Amino acid sequence: MSASSFQTVRLAKGSHASPDQGACVVELASMLAGEPFSDRPRTVCPVIAGFLRTYNDLLPDSERDTLYPYAALVVGSAAYG
């Protein structure tokens, strides 16, 4: 079991095996949605997720914290057919 939660996880560059290693903004969104830890959560629009993964990785470490609010905003953005 992971010691990190959506309240304590640190945003970091890249993809991660668990929140203990950090999380990208989309991985954090998967945690907020109650989905398995992933950078491709079902509840997040794949286009938005793709943009956010890239943006997350391009931001300097000192600015990545600005993405925390977006993790919550994108939950539920996926269109279901």
Residue, then its C-alpha position, 0 to 999 in steps of 0.5 A: m500500500s502506498a504511503s502517499s495520497f492525493q493530499t501528499v503526493r509531489l508533482a514530478k516530471g515523467s510517469h511513475a509506478s506509484p505515488d511514492q515516486g511522485a505523480c504527474v498532474v494526470e496521475l494525480a487526477s486518476m487518484l482524485a477520480g478513485e481510479p487505478f494510478s495511471d497517466r491515462p485515467r478513464t474519466v479524463c479526456p485523452v486530448i486534455a490528458g495528452f496536453l497536460r502530460t506534456y506540459n507537466d514534463l516541460l515545466p521547470d520543477s519550481e513551477r510544477d506546483t501550479l498544476y495541482p488545481y488542474a488535476a481536479l478540474v479535468v476529472g470528468s472531462a472524458a466523453y462517454g459514448 
